[in-house]
Amino acid sequence: MTLTIPFDNSYARLPDAFYTRLRPEPVRAPRLIAFNEDLARLLRIDPGELSDMAEAFAGNALPEGAEPLAQLYSGHQFGQYNPQLGDGRALLLGEVVDRDGTRRDIQLKGSGRTPYSRMGDGRAWLGPVLREYVVSEAMHALGILTTRALAAVETGETVLREGPMPGAVLTRVAASHLRVGTFQVFAARGDIASLKRLTAYAIARHYPDADGPMGLLRAVRDAQARLIAQWMAVGFIHGVMNTDNCAISGETIDYGPCAFMDSYHPNTVYSSIDRTGRYAYSNQPDIAVWNLAQFATALIQQMDDREAAVEEATEIVHAMPDLLQAEWLARFRAKLGLRDAQDGDQALIADLLIRMAANRADFTNTFRALGTDAARDQFIDPAAYESWAEGWAARTAQEPGASGRIRAANPAFIPRNHRIEQMIDAALDGDEAPFHRLCAVLARPYDDQPEHADLTRPPKEDEIVAATFCGT
């Protein structure tokens, strides 16, 4: 095999209680759809022959040094605790230390059954694989911490979902796949030795300056506060913020029924499985705090002085809403082109959002076009924008250069739901050009790219995607 990956697998050196070792299930006829050359260079991967990449990233042939394993974790799913989850259709091939000195996981997603698959087939179909490839790479280009896509492979086999679908495997890269649920499973089992080992490993890998379990809790709190504020600033809705989908690295992980808002409304929900709106756009900050509380509960189990630990953890968690609000305000202030903080900024932002919701204004296009007629045109009642813009213009007049800051803070392009669905439909018909076009355009989301201006258009009435699905 000419494909060379410089593996150095620290997680595989942890005790067997953390995972199950097994190989991917081979597929019939792997075909490479996409390979992320820029990411491969960062990871110091020598790609070799196309045929070798297809075989390796489908799981048919393991590169030298790979130690595939399915990771164990549990988690709260829609508020209900499930005592054992784990990688039900994914395998960690191993880790590399990239050119920047960062240790990163390389994982196959859709590689077959594991002991944690429950009733699932362990496979993925083409649509969710292409969706995650496009959206995760778009998030990276937007400057938001995220898992990334290294490769997508079609398997030549069929999987059954709503009907027969072409199978596919995604190769995903992450700073790690450690989740809040990874800690929860050992805490719930009373396996304090493993919990302590995991805590020490997480600190060494992600937050070496953290002082013990409570230091780790603070670091994860701060990382999650930054991440959720970034989601809010681009209108991103994760869709399944379960604790097993909450990465302690502060990365966005597990792109299932995720979506970017078109028309702004704080209660927007796309996920077909979120029937109560638990993970609606506006609820994401509160859910992040709830998830952190579950993380704190797990970490406390290893502490000798539980009473003092509970008091300290409570203080840490209770500080998160204010941190989130500060992060949110900083990003939305930048979206308005504002540099310096003033007392009335939050009211100015809130007033615009209220008017946007009432007028079904497009979230991305409104902010990108602030100060132009194009922003006014997003509103059903243009006067609603005009009256707000008078106060905003007076505020920005105090800070020259607002237009440049607006362009730097507000993307022109996002992975719009209807374009994702059109891309998937085309791929199912054998046309992968829309997929490759989205990847190329979304790699430069802050550039105007007038030749691709059609991708900035909100959906027409018959193009609206009302629900998104996780693909399992």
N, C-alpha and C positions, 0 to 999 in steps of 0.2 A: 504494500500500500504506500503510495507516494504522499498522501495527506499526512502532515506532521503537526501534532498539537503538543506543546511542551507542558504536559500535565505535572502537577504537584498537588496531591490530593489530601488535604488536611482533614476534611470531614470523614473520609474513609478510615482515618487513624483513630477516630473515636470508637468507643465500645459498640458492640453489636446491638445494644438496646436502642440505638439511635436510628437504625435503618435495617433494611433487608437487602442483601446482595443478590442480584440476579441480572441476567442478560436481557436485552431487548428481544422481542419476538420478531423474527425476520418477516419481510414483506415480499410480495411476488415480483414486482417490476418497478423499482424505485427510479424516479426521474427528478432531477434537480430543477426546481422552478426558479429559485432565487438564492443568491449567495451574497452576503454583505462583505464586500472586499475591504471597505474602510475599517469595519469592526474587526475583521480577521487580522489586518495589519496591527491594530492596537493589541490584539491578543497574541501576537507573534506566531500566528498559524501560517504554515506553508500549505496552500490549498492542494497542490498536486493536480492530478487528472480529474476531469469532470466526473468520470465514472466512479472514481474512488470517493469523491464527495457525496455522490448520490447514495452509494452503499453505506458510507459511514453515517451520514445524517438521517438515514432511514432506520439505522440500527442493525443492518445486515452484517456489517463488518466493524469491529472495534479498532480504533487507532491505538497504537502502542501506548501503554501507560494509562489507558482508561480503566476505571474501577467502578462499573455501573452499580447504582444502588437506588432504592426507593426510600425516601425519608419518611420518618414517622412524625405525626403531629395530630393534634385534636383541634377543637375550636367551637366557638359559639357561631351557629348559623341562624341568622335572623333572630338572635337573642336566646336561642335554645342550645344548650351544651351537648355536643356530640363527643363522646369519650374517645373515639378513635377514628381518625380520617386517614391522613397520609397520602403519599403520591399514588393515586389510583390509576393514572395513565401517563406517568412521567418517570424518567430515570435520570439521576445525576450521573453524567459520564465521568466528571472529574472537575478539577480546578486548574486555572493557570494564573500566573502572576503577569499582568500586562506590562506594556512599555512604560506606564506611569507608576508602576510599583503596586498597583491595586490587585488584590486577589479576587478572581471572578469565577463563578460557577458556569459550567456548560452543561445544559440539560436538554434531553430529548423529551418532547411533549407529544403524546400520541403513539408511544412506542410499545403498547401492549399491556396486558394484565399484570398486576402486581398483587401481593397479599392484601393490599388496601383498596382494591378495586370494587369491593362489595359486589353489586350486581352489574357493574359496568363492563364494557368490552375492552377498556384500556386504550381505545383508539380515538383519533380525531378525524373530522372530515374537513374537506378543503376550505369551506367557507370560514370557519373560525380561525384556521391557521393563517389564511391571508389577512383576515381582519386584525389579528394580533400583530402580524408582521407590520402592516401599514400603520396601525395606531401606535404601537410601542416606538417605532422609529420616528413617527411624527412627534410624539411626546419628547423624545430625546432632542429633536431639532428645535422644539419650543423651549428647551432649557430646563425641562422638568425631570427630576431623577426618576428613572424607570428601568425595568428590565429591557433588554434589547433582543432583536432578532438577528441571528447569524445565518440561518438557512431555512428554506422551506422545500419540502420534497413531497411529490405525489407518489403514493405507494403502489398504484396499479391494482388495488383491491377496493372492495366496496364495504362501506359501513352502513348500518341501518339507523336512521334517526326518524324524521317524519316519513321518510322513504329511503330508498337506496341512494347513497351519496359516495362520491369518490373519496377515498382515504388519503390522509396526508399526515406528515410529521413536521413539527416546528422545532428548530434548535434555538433554545432561549439562553441568554446570558444574563447573569445577575451578580450583584456584589455578594449576595448569598441568597439562599432560599429559607433562611431562618425566619420564622413567623412567630407572632404572639402565641399561636397554637402549639408551636414546638415546645415552648415552656409550659403551657397548660397541661400537656399530656403527662409530663413527669410530676408536676405538682398534684394533679388529680390522683395519680397512682401512689402518691406518697414516696416516690423514688427520689429521695433528697440527694443521694450521691450523684445521680445523673443530672438533676437540676443544677447542682453546684458546678458540675463539669461543663454543662451547657452554658451557664452564666459566664464562667471563666473564658470559655472559647469565644463567646460572642463579644466580650469586652476586648479580648486580644485581637480579634479580627476586625471589629468595626469602631470601637471607641476606646483605644488603649489608654486614654487619659481619665477614663471613668473610674471612680472610686467605689468598687464593690457593686452589689445589686442595686442599691439606691442611686448610685452614680449612673448605672446603665439605664435605669428608669428615667432619669433626667435627660440623658442624651437621646433616648428614643422619643421622649415627649417633644423635645425641641425639633428633632428631625421630622416628626409627623406634623407638627404645627406648620413648619415651612411647606411641607408637601401639600397639605390640604388647602392652604392659602393659594398655592400655585394652581391646583385644580380649579378652585373657585374663579380664579382670575382668567381662565381660558374657557370657562363654561363646561368643564368636564364633569361627567357623572360616572362614577365607578360602577355602580349597580349592585355590587355584592361585597360590601365592606364587612364581611365576617372576620372574626379574629384570625382564622386560618389564611385570610387574604391580606393580612396586615404585616408587612415586612419590617423587621426591626431596623433594617438598614436605612429606612426612609425612602425606599424606592416604590414606585407604582408597580404593583404585581398583579397577575391574573386578570387579563383582559377578557372577560366573558361578555356579559350583556352591557358593556360600557357604551357611552355615547357622548357626543358633544351637542350642546343645545343649539338649536336654530333660534326660534323666537324665545325671548327671555321670559321665564316665569320661575319664581323661587321653588315652587312645588313640583317641578318637572321630574317625571319618572319615565324611564324607558324600559327597564328590566322587566321581562315578562313574569319573573318569579317574585318580584317585589310588589305583592298585591296590596300592602298596607301603606306603601310609601315610606317605609323605614329608611331607605337609603336615597331619598329624594335629594336633589341638588342642595337645597338649603339645610338639610339635616346632616350633611357630611361633617361639619365641624363638631356637632354634638356627638355623633357616632365615634369620631376619632377619640374624644374624651372618654366615652364609654369603653372603647377598646383598650385604651391606656389603663383604665381601672382594672380590667381583667388581667392585663399584663402585671400590674402591681400586685394583685391578689396572688398570682402564681409565684412571683419573685419572693414575696414575703415568707412563703413556706420554708425557705432555707435559712431564715434568720433566727439567731439564738434568742434575741430579745424581741419577741413578736409585738409586744405592746408598743415599744419604741419604733419598731419598723412600720407598724400601721400608722402611727402618728406622722412619721416622716413621709411615707408614701401618700398619705392623704393630702399633705401640704403640696407635694409635687404635682399630684393629679389636679388638685383644685386650682393650681396656677395656670393650667393649660388653656382655659377659655380666654383669659386675658392675653396670653401669648398668641393664640390663634387670631384674636381680634386685631392685635398689633400687626401681625404678618399680613392679614387681609387688608387692613387699611393702607399699609405701605404699598402693596401691589395695585390696589385700586386707585390710590392717589397717583401712582405712576401712569396708570391707564388714562387718567384725565390730563396727563402732561404736567403734573405738578411735581415740584422738586422739594419744596420746603413745607413742613407741616404747619398747618394753622387749625385753630379750634373748630372752624366751621366745615372742615373738609368732609368729615363723616356724614354730616347732614346733606352736603352737596351731592355726594355719591349716592346716598340712600334715595334722595329725591329723584335722581336720574333713573335709578333702577325701578322705582315705583312707576314712573311714567313709561318706561320701557315695557314693563309687564302689562300695563293697562292698554298699550298700543301695539302689542305683539311685535315689538321691534326686534330685529335680528341682533343677537348678542355680539357676535364677532364683528359684523359689518358696522354696527353703530359705533362701537369704540374706535375701530380703525379709521372711521370717517369723521370723527369729532371735529367741529369747526368748518365743515363743508356742507354743501347742499345734499350730498349723499347720506349724511347722518339724518338730516331732516326727513329725507324720503323714506326712512325706515319706519316712520310713525304713521299710524292710521290718521291721527290728528296732528299735522305738522306743528300746529301752534303749541302743542304740549312740549315739543322739543325746543321751539324758539324761545319760549318764556324761561325755560331752564337755562338755555345757552347764554342768555343775557348775564346771569349771575356768574356763570362759569367763565365767560369772556373777561369779566371784571377781575376775577380771581387769577386767571392765567396772565393778564396784562402785567401783573406784578413780577412775573418770572419769564423773561424772554427765553425763546427756544422750546416752547411747549410742543410745537408741531413735531419736532424731531424726537422728543421723548415719547410722544404718542405712538409714532411709528415703531419705536424700539420696544414698546411695552405691549403693543396690540398686533397680533398676527393678521395677515391678509388671508391666510389659508389655514383651515383646519380639516380634519378628516370628517366631512359631513356624512351623516348617516345614509342619505339617499345615494351618495356617490359610492360609499362602501358597498351598499346592496347592489348597485349597478355593476360594480367591479366584480363581485362574487358571481352574479348571474352571467356575466360575460365569460368568466373563467370556467364556469360549468358548461358553457357552450364551446369551450376550447380557445377562447380569445383572452390571452393574458396581458394584452397591451394596456387596458385600463389599470390593471394592478401596477405595472411598471411605471405608468405615467403618474399615478398617485404617489408612488415612492419617490420619484424624482422631484415632483413639485413640492411635496410636503417636507422635503429635505431643506428647503429654503422658505420657511413659512412667513418670514418678515419682509421678503422681497415682493415687489408688485407683480412681476411676471405677467404682463398684459396678455401674452399669447395664451395664457391659461386662465383668463379671467372668468370663464364659465364655471370654474370650480369654486368660485366665491359666491355663486348664486344660491340663495336658500331654495328649498324644495318647492316645486309647484304643488298644488293641492293633491294631485294624484301620485306625487312622489314622496309624500310624507311617510316617514317610518315611525309608526306609533309604538312599536315594541321591538326590543332586541332580545336575543336568546344566547344562552351560555354555550350551546353546542355539545354538551355532554349527553 
